[in-house]
Every structure is written in C-alpha cells, then in structure tokens.
Amino acid sequence: MPRLKLALSLVVFLIGLPLLAVSTPPNVILIVADDLGYGDLSCYGQTKLSTPNIDRLALEGMKFTDHYSGNTVCSPSRAVLMTGMSSGRSYIRGNRAGEVGASLDPGRVVLPELFKAAGYATGAFGKWGLGHTHTPGNNNPLSHGFDTFVGWKSQTIAHTYYPTTYVENGRELPNPDGGYVHDLIMDRALQFVRKQAESNTPFFCYIPTAVPHAAMHAPAALHEKWRKVFPQFDDVIGTYRAGEEDCPDVQNPIAGFVAMMENLDNQVGNMLQLLAELGIDENTIVMFTSDNGPHLEGGHDPDFWNSSGGLRGHKRDMHEGGIRAPLLARWPGTIAEGTTSDHISSFQDFVPTVSELLQQPVPRDVDGISMIPTLEGRQLAQTKHPFLYWEFHRGSTPRLFSQAVRAGEWKAYLEEDKPLELFNLHEDPFEQHDLALEKPELVRLMRARIKVGRGPMGSAE
C-alpha cells in the first residue's frame, strides 16, 4: 500500500509539471528572413500578397505582436541571436566588418552549441552574416557548433541570388549552371531534416534565408507570373551591386518581390508537409522571424507594400519599423493553436529559451529571458524584461548613430546630436507624437536606462 500511494503521488506530481519537464525536447527549425518587415506577411496585415503557408504557423501556433530583432541591420542582429547578448553589450554593433570584429567570440557558448551539448545534429542553410563561410576560424559557422553549413560565401555576396559560387561545409563550390542558389540551399535544408528524422536524430535546422533582401531576384516563372499582375512597373529597373559578384538587374522589382515571397512561402509549405510525412510534426517546433525591418535597396518599395505595417521607419532606423519583427511559433500539441501574445521579447531571448527547452545551463552574460512560459500558455509565470535596449553603429569608422529603449508601453529613441524622443506605444504605435517635453521625469528615467543598457565595446578576439 505505501508503494501504491508513492506511485500515485508521483503521477500527480508529474501531471502538475509543465509539459517540457517530462517530454523529450523537440526538433527545432528556426527560419530567419532577411529584411522582412513587420507587415510583409498576410497574417500581420499584408493585403497585396498572400503567405498562406507561413500563416499556418500563426493559425496552428502562436503569433507575437511585440517581438523585436536584435538590431536594425544584419550582422549585429544575428550576433544578438547567437549570443543572447543585447546590442548594448555585443561586440558587433554595426554591419562593417572592420568595426569591432565581424566574427563570434570563440570563448562564448552560442545558440547552436547548446543543441550540440544536448546531442542534436545541427545545420545552417543560407546567409550566415557573421563573416566569410569558406575560411577557417571564427568567421565559419562550423567553428560555432554547426555540423553542416550550406549557403552564401559572405554577407555581401548574399545580395545576389545568382552568385558564381556557394559554400558547403567550408568548401567553395561552383553554383550549378549559375542557377537561383536560394532554391539549392532550401533543398539542402529539406534533405538535412529528412536525413536526421530517418536516423532518429534530434536536430536544429537554422534557415537564415536571404529572402527578401537586396536584389529582387526570383525564379523566372514566378517573376513572369507577377509581371503580368503588375505591368505598370515594367519600366522600373532594380539595381544592386554585390561587391565582387555580378548582381543582375531586375526588370519590375515589384513583381520580383512578390515572386520571391511566394517562392519562400511555398518552401515553408514544403517543410511543413515533410514534417507530417516523416511523422515528426508534433515533435518539431517551427519558428519564423526576421533580422530587422524592410530595406530600401534593389528597387524594393516598402511603402508600396506597407512592409512596416504602418510602423515608423525602415532598416537602419531604431524606430519601430526598423526593429519590430514578426515572430511565429508552431508546435502541435504544446503551443495552443491560433493564439496571440503581446509579450515583449527580442532576439536575445532565443538563447535562454533554448537553454530551458534542452535543460542546458544558460551561458554567461546573457541578457535574454526564456519565452517557454509564454509558448506553453502560462502567461502568469512569464518573467518580463524591465526594459529592452538597442544601439546601432554605422559608417566606415565605428560611430554610435542611434539608440532605443522599450519599457512596457514606453519607447525612447535617441539619434546622434538630437534630443531624445519619447512615445507611448499603446496609444501611439506609429510614433507620431513625441511626449518628451511633457514628461521630463520619464525622459530622465529613459536616459538612465540607456546608460545602464550600454556596455563597453568588447572584442571578438
């Protein structure tokens, strides 16, 4: 009888625990779009194009309304994602490779290494954005926990979808027939998922796609389809120069953008179909986000598409349009279908979230907070950020250009040599009414938070 009571007590205890504490940690697929705006997905209000497969992640999972990228440009945003350190303490705070160091610190435990420590296979497919991928050393994703990397040689070359070469596991290889390399990369991601599932190996599949960044290149058939829908833009030529690589011009970049988005959406659909086919759908969490707000290059017209969803600003801007990003998370059976969260989160939260998911120690100096309670629907248990801080450096020499703080409903924006701007995002989500003169005490508090959030410039060496 005592043994029976003990067994019943144990069952009651286990039932009361969160699901993550008693189930096998899932496979994880993290898709990070490049320069995709808060309003570029139909589940976030886009009306001129449709993204039904990406929308499935919201319909069958959770949509975040107040999620933020790590920065307003590529490299520093991805550094925040990998390290869990905010842009105020990261040693990469701008896109220029020579600023402070473009590679990750080899002494830090970064996101894919958490998965490796838990016995996962790890693969990255797309644009690394933290240095050249074909050279050994700290630039290479293979030096930071990835077993496999297939993608662009560098951030600069990722501006074109027709490069002469691509990189696979540190080797620079010719691009077959000079084709649309994005499709080759996505096919390799699907192959990676199939291989791990068939060998019963848990996996982390990271897809930092270059879509819809820079040149508005799309597969020819889809581009032609959309040129017929938007013929009024056929006299527009989108140009972009990708440094050492030729970057073909685009006739009708409006059609090019919607075509590349349709192509990506189809590939997300292919991934979801594959998970179901392999029988791993309910043990795989799929997340989709973007590294910063919409860009203005290559003939792209974010105003035509309302890419910022009405938010003020674009890429390279610390207003909401430059840093607020979509975040969708789907995990059948664990994340409730069709839920929406206004939890304020950012890229630094991925590292502690994965740490809790895998029951791994949280690396040192992490600024993020685990989102597991929110994903599980336990909002009352969710720890909140006292504030989030960003800073952006630009120019050929390191120069602090802009800073931002989000604390609850309040947002402060500070650009070099200009007064601080203050907005109430609940009442004024589009940052139209600066309240700094009306609330001097709050301005002083926000300046104090900026001072706290900004750490010394470190080094990746």
PyMOL commands that set and color helices and strands:
alter all, ss='L'
color gray80, all
select helices_A, chain A and resi 2-16+19-21+42-44+52-59+74-83+111-117+141-144+157-159+176-178+181-198+220-229+231-233+253-278+281-283+302-305+320-323+347-358+372-375+379-381+440-453
alter helices_A, ss='H'
color red, helices_A
select strands_A, chain A and resi 27-33+62-64+67-68+121-126+148-151+165-168+171-174+203-207+237-238+250-251+284-290+327-330+339-341+345-346+388-393+400-407+410-415+421-424
alter strands_A, ss='S'
color yellow, strands_A
deselect
rebuild
show_as cartoon
